[in-house]
């Protein structure tokens, strides 16, 4: 079973991102579940959502305390929430930021994880370019797919088409493609370094 914890702020679509991740996994024939952790659901408040993907039925229903991957949709949470808590030793981290890992002060974490498992992605920039709103979900999920190899870009794009129609679905597809290729390129550069 692969477990993902998504961190963000209210209004950024964190819960929707978890839902879209599970739909993408279903599209590929996996079992999946997604659920939020409810607390103070106001715009700007920290929000956590969870997703699991497996090749067998999933019976667990509790929050994910030891994630295999952490997606952080708002980098300001690095200073106020223990977003890396319980991360498995071979885990993956994707952070929505135009700053490098070094600029964020995360060199120690990067050395603890396998090379190429911690990447920053300017997800909000891609969202603003195509959607004209700061909704980084499609970029983060496509980045997750490229980072982990657990899902295909096309499955992420298809998931967004199930929820949105027309230009909104198309724009999210473009966001996803940009992010996917960005992360693939970042991984390639890390391997060459």
BAVEX-730991 format. One record per residue: residue number from 1; chain; y, x, z of N, C-alpha, C in turn. Coordinates in pm, whole numbers, plus 50000, padded with zeros to 5 digits. Layout:
# residues N
+-----+-----+-------+-------+-------+-------+-------+-------+-------+-------+-------+
: seq : mol :   n_y :   n_x :   n_z :  ca_y :  ca_x :  ca_z :   c_y :   c_x :   c_z :
+-----+-----+-------+-------+-------+-------+-------+-------+-------+-------+-------+
: NUM :   A :     Y :     X :     Z :     Y :     X :     Z :     Y :     X :     Z :
...
+-----+-----+-------+-------+-------+-------+-------+-------+-------+-------+-------+
//
This chain:
# residues 193
+-----+-----+-------+-------+-------+-------+-------+-------+-------+-------+-------+
: seq : mol :   n_y :   n_x :   n_z :  ca_y :  ca_x :  ca_z :   c_y :   c_x :   c_z :
+-----+-----+-------+-------+-------+-------+-------+-------+-------+-------+-------+
:   1 :   A : 49882 : 50085 : 50000 : 50000 : 50000 : 50000 : 50124 : 50089 : 50000 :
:   2 :   A : 50225 : 50051 : 49922 : 50351 : 50124 : 49916 : 50458 : 50035 : 49978 :
:   3 :   A : 50528 : 50089 : 50079 : 50625 : 50010 : 50154 : 50767 : 50062 : 50132 :
:   4 :   A : 50858 : 49971 : 50106 : 50996 : 50005 : 50074 : 51090 : 49933 : 50169 :
:   5 :   A : 51187 : 50009 : 50222 : 51290 : 49949 : 50306 : 51424 : 49966 : 50233 :
:   6 :   A : 51498 : 49857 : 50223 : 51626 : 49857 : 50154 : 51738 : 49834 : 50255 :
:   7 :   A : 51836 : 49921 : 50252 : 51952 : 49911 : 50342 : 52077 : 49889 : 50258 :
:   8 :   A : 52164 : 49805 : 50308 : 52293 : 49783 : 50242 : 52383 : 49703 : 50332 :
:   9 :   A : 52482 : 49643 : 50271 : 52576 : 49560 : 50346 : 52575 : 49420 : 50285 :
:  10 :   A : 52606 : 49322 : 50370 : 52612 : 49184 : 50324 : 52703 : 49171 : 50203 :
:  11 :   A : 52655 : 49105 : 50100 : 52732 : 49086 : 49978 : 52695 : 49183 : 49868 :
:  12 :   A : 52609 : 49282 : 49897 : 52567 : 49379 : 49796 : 52437 : 49340 : 49726 :
:  13 :   A : 52377 : 49232 : 49766 : 52254 : 49187 : 49701 : 52128 : 49259 : 49747 :
:  14 :   A : 52123 : 49302 : 49872 : 52007 : 49373 : 49924 : 51883 : 49283 : 49923 :
:  15 :   A : 51898 : 49161 : 49969 : 51785 : 49068 : 49974 : 51739 : 49036 : 49831 :
:  16 :   A : 51833 : 49016 : 49742 : 51798 : 48992 : 49601 : 51725 : 49112 : 49542 :
:  17 :   A : 51769 : 49232 : 49578 : 51701 : 49353 : 49527 : 51555 : 49356 : 49570 :
:  18 :   A : 51527 : 49324 : 49695 : 51389 : 49322 : 49742 : 51308 : 49218 : 49665 :
:  19 :   A : 51369 : 49102 : 49642 : 51303 : 48996 : 49566 : 51273 : 49042 : 49423 :
:  20 :   A : 51370 : 49106 : 49359 : 51352 : 49153 : 49221 : 51245 : 49262 : 49214 :
:  21 :   A : 51238 : 49346 : 49317 : 51135 : 49449 : 49322 : 50997 : 49385 : 49325 :
:  22 :   A : 50982 : 49282 : 49407 : 50852 : 49216 : 49415 : 50817 : 49144 : 49285 :
:  23 :   A : 50916 : 49085 : 49220 : 50890 : 49019 : 49091 : 50847 : 49121 : 48987 :
:  24 :   A : 50914 : 49237 : 48986 : 50877 : 49343 : 48891 : 50733 : 49389 : 48917 :
:  25 :   A : 50696 : 49400 : 49043 : 50559 : 49441 : 49077 : 50458 : 49336 : 49031 :
:  26 :   A : 50490 : 49206 : 49053 : 50402 : 49098 : 49006 : 50386 : 49106 : 48855 :
:  27 :   A : 50494 : 49135 : 48785 : 50493 : 49145 : 48639 : 50390 : 49247 : 48593 :
:  28 :   A : 50374 : 49352 : 48674 : 50279 : 49459 : 48638 : 50139 : 49435 : 48696 :
:  29 :   A : 50118 : 49319 : 48755 : 49985 : 49285 : 48805 : 49956 : 49327 : 48947 :
:  30 :   A : 50057 : 49370 : 49021 : 50039 : 49409 : 49160 : 50058 : 49288 : 49252 :
:  31 :   A : 50008 : 49300 : 49372 : 50044 : 49207 : 49478 : 50173 : 49261 : 49539 :
:  32 :   A : 50262 : 49172 : 49579 : 50389 : 49218 : 49635 : 50445 : 49113 : 49729 :
:  33 :   A : 50530 : 49160 : 49819 : 50603 : 49068 : 49905 : 50741 : 49128 : 49930 :
:  34 :   A : 50835 : 49041 : 49957 : 50971 : 49083 : 49990 : 51025 : 48988 : 50094 :
:  35 :   A : 51097 : 49043 : 50192 : 51157 : 48958 : 50294 : 51272 : 49033 : 50360 :
:  36 :   A : 51371 : 48958 : 50407 : 51486 : 49020 : 50474 : 51466 : 49027 : 50625 :
:  37 :   A : 51550 : 49105 : 50688 : 51559 : 49105 : 50834 : 51691 : 49039 : 50866 :
:  38 :   A : 51685 : 48921 : 50922 : 51808 : 48847 : 50945 : 51871 : 48884 : 51077 :
:  39 :   A : 52001 : 48895 : 51074 : 52082 : 48923 : 51192 : 52218 : 48863 : 51168 :
:  40 :   A : 52319 : 48944 : 51170 : 52455 : 48899 : 51146 : 52482 : 48905 : 50997 :
:  41 :   A : 52459 : 48796 : 50926 : 52470 : 48793 : 50780 : 52611 : 48762 : 50734 :
:  42 :   A : 52702 : 48849 : 50762 : 52837 : 48829 : 50711 : 52867 : 48940 : 50612 :
:  43 :   A : 52959 : 48915 : 50524 : 52995 : 49013 : 50424 : 53035 : 49143 : 50491 :
:  44 :   A : 52974 : 49251 : 50447 : 53005 : 49383 : 50500 : 52918 : 49428 : 50616 :
:  45 :   A : 52845 : 49337 : 50679 : 52758 : 49375 : 50791 : 52632 : 49443 : 50737 :
:  46 :   A : 52575 : 49538 : 50813 : 52451 : 49601 : 50768 : 52339 : 49498 : 50749 :
:  47 :   A : 52265 : 49514 : 50641 : 52155 : 49424 : 50607 : 52033 : 49510 : 50572 :
:  48 :   A : 51917 : 49464 : 50612 : 51792 : 49532 : 50579 : 51698 : 49431 : 50515 :
:  49 :   A : 51630 : 49475 : 50409 : 51526 : 49395 : 50347 : 51406 : 49485 : 50324 :
:  50 :   A : 51291 : 49423 : 50308 : 51166 : 49497 : 50297 : 51087 : 49449 : 50176 :
:  51 :   A : 51008 : 49540 : 50120 : 50918 : 49504 : 50010 : 50791 : 49587 : 50023 :
:  52 :   A : 50681 : 49524 : 49987 : 50553 : 49593 : 49984 : 50489 : 49568 : 49848 :
:  53 :   A : 50420 : 49671 : 49798 : 50349 : 49661 : 49671 : 50210 : 49718 : 49694 :
:  54 :   A : 50109 : 49645 : 49646 : 49971 : 49689 : 49667 : 49884 : 49634 : 49555 :
:  55 :   A : 49766 : 49694 : 49542 : 49671 : 49645 : 49441 : 49574 : 49542 : 49499 :
:  56 :   A : 49591 : 49511 : 49625 : 49509 : 49410 : 49693 : 49602 : 49313 : 49765 :
:  57 :   A : 49553 : 49195 : 49802 : 49638 : 49102 : 49876 : 49697 : 49167 : 50002 :
:  58 :   A : 49821 : 49133 : 50033 : 49892 : 49190 : 50146 : 49891 : 49090 : 50261 :
:  59 :   A : 49837 : 49133 : 50373 : 49827 : 49045 : 50489 : 49937 : 49072 : 50593 :
:  60 :   A : 49994 : 49191 : 50590 : 50100 : 49226 : 50685 : 50223 : 49139 : 50665 :
:  61 :   A : 50292 : 49110 : 50775 : 50414 : 49029 : 50768 : 50527 : 49088 : 50852 :
:  62 :   A : 50502 : 49200 : 50918 : 50604 : 49254 : 51006 : 50700 : 49347 : 50931 :
:  63 :   A : 50815 : 49375 : 50990 : 50910 : 49468 : 50929 : 50846 : 49605 : 50905 :
:  64 :   A : 50899 : 49678 : 50812 : 50845 : 49808 : 50775 : 50910 : 49915 : 50861 :
:  65 :   A : 50831 : 49976 : 50947 : 50881 : 50079 : 51038 : 50856 : 50220 : 50984 :
:  66 :   A : 50757 : 50235 : 50895 : 50725 : 50364 : 50836 : 50724 : 50352 : 50684 :
:  67 :   A : 50843 : 50348 : 50625 : 50852 : 50326 : 50480 : 50808 : 50448 : 50399 :
:  68 :   A : 50755 : 50419 : 50282 : 50723 : 50523 : 50184 : 50846 : 50554 : 50099 :
:  69 :   A : 50939 : 50460 : 50096 : 51064 : 50480 : 50023 : 51175 : 50405 : 50093 :
:  70 :   A : 51293 : 50465 : 50090 : 51412 : 50404 : 50147 : 51519 : 50401 : 50038 :
:  71 :   A : 51572 : 50282 : 50012 : 51681 : 50265 : 49916 : 51806 : 50229 : 49995 :
:  72 :   A : 51909 : 50308 : 49981 : 52032 : 50289 : 50057 : 52144 : 50250 : 49961 :
:  73 :   A : 52181 : 50123 : 49961 : 52279 : 50072 : 49867 : 52424 : 50100 : 49908 :
:  74 :   A : 52445 : 50145 : 50030 : 52580 : 50176 : 50076 : 52574 : 50304 : 50159 :
:  75 :   A : 52631 : 50412 : 50107 : 52619 : 50542 : 50174 : 52690 : 50547 : 50309 :
:  76 :   A : 52784 : 50454 : 50335 : 52852 : 50455 : 50465 : 52755 : 50424 : 50578 :
:  77 :   A : 52640 : 50367 : 50546 : 52539 : 50338 : 50648 : 52476 : 50465 : 50703 :
:  78 :   A : 52488 : 50576 : 50631 : 52432 : 50703 : 50677 : 52492 : 50743 : 50812 :
:  79 :   A : 52615 : 50700 : 50836 : 52686 : 50737 : 50959 : 52663 : 50639 : 51074 :
:  80 :   A : 52610 : 50520 : 51044 : 52603 : 50419 : 51150 : 52465 : 50358 : 51174 :
:  81 :   A : 52371 : 50377 : 51082 : 52238 : 50316 : 51093 : 52133 : 50426 : 51072 :
:  82 :   A : 52024 : 50420 : 51146 : 51916 : 50518 : 51129 : 51832 : 50479 : 51007 :
:  83 :   A : 51888 : 50499 : 50889 : 51823 : 50456 : 50765 : 51696 : 50535 : 50734 :
:  84 :   A : 51684 : 50656 : 50788 : 51567 : 50739 : 50759 : 51458 : 50726 : 50865 :
:  85 :   A : 51479 : 50642 : 50964 : 51382 : 50624 : 51072 : 51244 : 50589 : 51021 :
:  86 :   A : 51142 : 50667 : 51063 : 51003 : 50638 : 51028 : 50962 : 50678 : 50888 :
:  87 :   A : 51051 : 50736 : 50809 : 51019 : 50773 : 50670 : 50896 : 50864 : 50669 :
:  88 :   A : 50800 : 50833 : 50586 : 50678 : 50913 : 50579 : 50710 : 51053 : 50526 :
:  89 :   A : 50627 : 51153 : 50560 : 50654 : 51291 : 50520 : 50665 : 51312 : 50368 :
:  90 :   A : 50597 : 51230 : 50290 : 50604 : 51239 : 50144 : 50692 : 51129 : 50086 :
:  91 :   A : 50779 : 51072 : 50170 : 50860 : 50959 : 50130 : 50966 : 50992 : 50026 :
:  92 :   A : 51024 : 50885 : 49974 : 51129 : 50894 : 49873 : 51257 : 50833 : 49930 :
:  93 :   A : 51370 : 50892 : 49894 : 51500 : 50840 : 49935 : 51591 : 50834 : 49814 :
:  94 :   A : 51650 : 50718 : 49792 : 51748 : 50700 : 49685 : 51875 : 50644 : 49749 :
:  95 :   A : 51985 : 50716 : 49729 : 52112 : 50678 : 49791 : 52215 : 50646 : 49683 :
:  96 :   A : 52279 : 50531 : 49696 : 52386 : 50491 : 49605 : 52510 : 50572 : 49640 :
:  97 :   A : 52534 : 50678 : 49563 : 52651 : 50762 : 49586 : 52675 : 50851 : 49465 :
:  98 :   A : 52801 : 50877 : 49437 : 52835 : 50974 : 49333 : 52842 : 51114 : 49390 :
:  99 :   A : 52825 : 51127 : 49523 : 52823 : 51258 : 49589 : 52682 : 51316 : 49585 :
: 100 :   A : 52675 : 51449 : 49586 : 52546 : 51516 : 49587 : 52483 : 51509 : 49726 :
: 101 :   A : 52356 : 51545 : 49732 : 52285 : 51552 : 49860 : 52358 : 51648 : 49954 :
: 102 :   A : 52404 : 51760 : 49901 : 52475 : 51860 : 49982 : 52608 : 51804 : 50031 :
: 103 :   A : 52680 : 51735 : 49946 : 52809 : 51676 : 49985 : 52792 : 51570 : 50094 :
: 104 :   A : 52676 : 51506 : 50096 : 52648 : 51406 : 50199 : 52592 : 51470 : 50327 :
: 105 :   A : 52569 : 51600 : 50324 : 52519 : 51670 : 50442 : 52372 : 51644 : 50470 :
: 106 :   A : 52294 : 51623 : 50365 : 52153 : 51586 : 50382 : 52056 : 51697 : 50340 :
: 107 :   A : 52103 : 51822 : 50344 : 52017 : 51933 : 50303 : 51891 : 51942 : 50390 :
: 108 :   A : 51905 : 51918 : 50521 : 51789 : 51926 : 50611 : 51682 : 51825 : 50571 :
: 109 :   A : 51724 : 51703 : 50543 : 51628 : 51601 : 50500 : 51564 : 51641 : 50368 :
: 110 :   A : 51644 : 51693 : 50276 : 51593 : 51732 : 50145 : 51485 : 51840 : 50157 :
: 111 :   A : 51500 : 51932 : 50252 : 51400 : 52039 : 50268 : 51272 : 51987 : 50334 :
: 112 :   A : 51281 : 51878 : 50408 : 51162 : 51821 : 50474 : 51077 : 51739 : 50376 :
: 113 :   A : 51141 : 51684 : 50275 : 51070 : 51601 : 50177 : 51026 : 51686 : 50059 :
: 114 :   A : 50924 : 51641 : 49986 : 50886 : 51714 : 49865 : 51005 : 51722 : 49768 :
: 115 :   A : 51009 : 51828 : 49692 : 51118 : 51850 : 49596 : 51128 : 51732 : 49500 :
: 116 :   A : 51250 : 51683 : 49483 : 51273 : 51571 : 49392 : 51252 : 51434 : 49454 :
: 117 :   A : 51231 : 51427 : 49586 : 51210 : 51298 : 49651 : 51337 : 51240 : 49712 :
: 118 :   A : 51447 : 51314 : 49707 : 51575 : 51267 : 49759 : 51679 : 51284 : 49649 :
: 119 :   A : 51730 : 51171 : 49602 : 51826 : 51174 : 49491 : 51940 : 51078 : 49520 :
: 120 :   A : 52059 : 51117 : 49478 : 52174 : 51026 : 49482 : 52196 : 50972 : 49342 :
: 121 :   A : 52242 : 50849 : 49337 : 52260 : 50777 : 49211 : 52391 : 50699 : 49218 :
: 122 :   A : 52481 : 50714 : 49120 : 52606 : 50638 : 49123 : 52584 : 50492 : 49078 :
: 123 :   A : 52505 : 50419 : 49154 : 52463 : 50284 : 49117 : 52581 : 50188 : 49103 :
: 124 :   A : 52676 : 50195 : 49195 : 52791 : 50105 : 49187 : 52875 : 50132 : 49063 :
: 125 :   A : 52884 : 50258 : 49023 : 52959 : 50291 : 48901 : 52896 : 50223 : 48780 :
: 126 :   A : 52763 : 50227 : 48771 : 52694 : 50161 : 48659 : 52715 : 50010 : 48664 :
: 127 :   A : 52711 : 49953 : 48784 : 52732 : 49809 : 48800 : 52873 : 49771 : 48756 :
: 128 :   A : 52971 : 49847 : 48798 : 53110 : 49817 : 48760 : 53129 : 49830 : 48609 :
: 129 :   A : 53063 : 49924 : 48549 : 53073 : 49947 : 48404 : 53020 : 49826 : 48326 :
: 130 :   A : 52906 : 49774 : 48368 : 52841 : 49668 : 48289 : 52858 : 49527 : 48346 :
: 131 :   A : 52854 : 49514 : 48479 : 52861 : 49381 : 48541 : 53003 : 49346 : 48583 :
: 132 :   A : 53083 : 49450 : 48605 : 53223 : 49435 : 48651 : 53229 : 49387 : 48795 :
: 133 :   A : 53121 : 49408 : 48870 : 53116 : 49374 : 49012 : 53034 : 49482 : 49084 :
: 134 :   A : 53065 : 49511 : 49210 : 52993 : 49617 : 49282 : 52857 : 49571 : 49336 :
: 135 :   A : 52767 : 49540 : 49245 : 52633 : 49494 : 49280 : 52531 : 49597 : 49230 :
: 136 :   A : 52492 : 49692 : 49315 : 52410 : 49804 : 49271 : 52260 : 49778 : 49260 :
: 137 :   A : 52216 : 49656 : 49283 : 52073 : 49627 : 49289 : 51992 : 49670 : 49169 :
: 138 :   A : 52033 : 49633 : 49049 : 51956 : 49668 : 48929 : 51947 : 49819 : 48913 :
: 139 :   A : 52057 : 49888 : 48939 : 52057 : 50034 : 48929 : 51963 : 50096 : 49031 :
: 140 :   A : 51969 : 50046 : 49153 : 51885 : 50102 : 49260 : 51736 : 50080 : 49232 :
: 141 :   A : 51701 : 49963 : 49182 : 51560 : 49936 : 49154 : 51510 : 50018 : 49036 :
: 142 :   A : 51592 : 50032 : 48933 : 51553 : 50115 : 48820 : 51544 : 50262 : 48863 :
: 143 :   A : 51638 : 50303 : 48949 : 51632 : 50439 : 49004 : 51504 : 50460 : 49084 :
: 144 :   A : 51467 : 50360 : 49163 : 51342 : 50364 : 49239 : 51223 : 50381 : 49144 :
: 145 :   A : 51222 : 50304 : 49036 : 51113 : 50312 : 48938 : 51103 : 50453 : 48880 :
: 146 :   A : 51217 : 50510 : 48843 : 51217 : 50645 : 48785 : 51179 : 50750 : 48889 :
: 147 :   A : 51226 : 50733 : 49011 : 51202 : 50830 : 49118 : 51055 : 50834 : 49158 :
: 148 :   A : 50994 : 50718 : 49172 : 50857 : 50710 : 49226 : 50749 : 50695 : 49121 :
: 149 :   A : 50783 : 50642 : 49005 : 50683 : 50612 : 48902 : 50598 : 50491 : 48937 :
: 150 :   A : 50640 : 50415 : 49039 : 50561 : 50299 : 49084 : 50579 : 50176 : 48995 :
: 151 :   A : 50691 : 50167 : 48925 : 50718 : 50054 : 48837 : 50778 : 50104 : 48706 :
: 152 :   A : 50777 : 50018 : 48606 : 50836 : 50052 : 48476 : 50977 : 49993 : 48467 :
: 153 :   A : 51061 : 50061 : 48391 : 51197 : 50012 : 48368 : 51194 : 49870 : 48313 :
: 154 :   A : 51106 : 49845 : 48218 : 51098 : 49713 : 48154 : 51065 : 49603 : 48254 :
: 155 :   A : 50986 : 49635 : 48355 : 50951 : 49536 : 48457 : 51072 : 49501 : 48543 :
: 156 :   A : 51154 : 49601 : 48573 : 51277 : 49576 : 48648 : 51369 : 49487 : 48566 :
: 157 :   A : 51387 : 49522 : 48440 : 51474 : 49442 : 48353 : 51422 : 49300 : 48339 :
: 158 :   A : 51292 : 49285 : 48326 : 51231 : 49152 : 48314 : 51251 : 49070 : 48441 :
: 159 :   A : 51241 : 49134 : 48556 : 51261 : 49064 : 48683 : 51401 : 49003 : 48689 :
: 160 :   A : 51501 : 49077 : 48646 : 51637 : 49025 : 48649 : 51655 : 48909 : 48550 :
: 161 :   A : 51577 : 48908 : 48443 : 51584 : 48797 : 48347 : 51525 : 48669 : 48406 :
: 162 :   A : 51438 : 48682 : 48507 : 51382 : 48561 : 48568 : 51485 : 48493 : 48658 :
: 163 :   A : 51581 : 48568 : 48710 : 51680 : 48512 : 48802 : 51812 : 48480 : 48732 :
: 164 :   A : 51847 : 48562 : 48634 : 51976 : 48547 : 48566 : 51952 : 48523 : 48417 :
: 165 :   A : 52049 : 48463 : 48354 : 52036 : 48431 : 48212 : 52152 : 48493 : 48134 :
: 166 :   A : 52134 : 48499 : 48004 : 52241 : 48539 : 47913 : 52302 : 48674 : 47941 :
: 167 :   A : 52434 : 48676 : 47944 : 52508 : 48802 : 47958 : 52485 : 48870 : 48092 :
: 168 :   A : 52464 : 48792 : 48197 : 52441 : 48852 : 48329 : 52308 : 48928 : 48328 :
: 169 :   A : 52204 : 48867 : 48273 : 52074 : 48934 : 48264 : 52084 : 49057 : 48175 :
: 170 :   A : 52155 : 49043 : 48064 : 52172 : 49156 : 47972 : 52247 : 49272 : 48040 :
: 171 :   A : 52353 : 49239 : 48113 : 52432 : 49342 : 48182 : 52348 : 49413 : 48287 :
: 172 :   A : 52269 : 49339 : 48362 : 52181 : 49402 : 48462 : 52078 : 49492 : 48394 :
: 173 :   A : 52030 : 49452 : 48277 : 51937 : 49535 : 48201 : 52000 : 49667 : 48158 :
: 174 :   A : 52127 : 49663 : 48120 : 52199 : 49785 : 48082 : 52221 : 49875 : 48203 :
: 175 :   A : 52257 : 49814 : 48316 : 52273 : 49890 : 48441 : 52142 : 49961 : 48474 :
: 176 :   A : 52033 : 49887 : 48467 : 51902 : 49942 : 48500 : 51867 : 50059 : 48408 :
: 177 :   A : 51891 : 50044 : 48278 : 51859 : 50151 : 48183 : 51940 : 50277 : 48213 :
: 178 :   A : 52070 : 50261 : 48238 : 52154 : 50377 : 48270 : 52102 : 50450 : 48395 :
: 179 :   A : 52072 : 50374 : 48498 : 52026 : 50433 : 48625 : 51890 : 50501 : 48609 :
: 180 :   A : 51801 : 50437 : 48537 : 51667 : 50491 : 48516 : 51676 : 50628 : 48450 :
: 181 :   A : 51754 : 50637 : 48345 : 51766 : 50763 : 48271 : 51840 : 50869 : 48353 :
: 182 :   A : 51937 : 50826 : 48436 : 52007 : 50919 : 48524 : 51909 : 50985 : 48621 :
: 183 :   A : 51824 : 50905 : 48683 : 51729 : 50958 : 48781 : 51624 : 51046 : 48713 :
: 184 :   A : 51575 : 51006 : 48597 : 51480 : 51091 : 48525 : 51542 : 51228 : 48495 :
: 185 :   A : 51667 : 51228 : 48454 : 51736 : 51354 : 48423 : 51756 : 51437 : 48550 :
: 186 :   A : 51792 : 51371 : 48661 : 51810 : 51442 : 48787 : 51679 : 51507 : 48833 :
: 187 :   A : 51568 : 51435 : 48820 : 51438 : 51489 : 48856 : 51403 : 51610 : 48770 :
: 188 :   A : 51432 : 51600 : 48641 : 51404 : 51709 : 48548 : 51482 : 51835 : 48588 :
: 189 :   A : 51609 : 51817 : 48622 : 51691 : 51931 : 48663 : 51640 : 51995 : 48790 :
: 190 :   A : 51591 : 51912 : 48884 : 51537 : 51966 : 49009 : 51412 : 52049 : 48985 :
: 191 :   A : 51329 : 52004 : 48893 : 51206 : 52079 : 48862 : 51237 : 52212 : 48796 :
: 192 :   A : 51344 : 52213 : 48715 : 51382 : 52336 : 48645 : 51453 : 52435 : 48736 :
: 193 :   A : 51510 : 52385 : 48847 : 51587 : 52472 : 48937 : 51499 : 52566 : 49017 :
+-----+-----+-------+-------+-------+-------+-------+-------+-------+-------+-------+
//
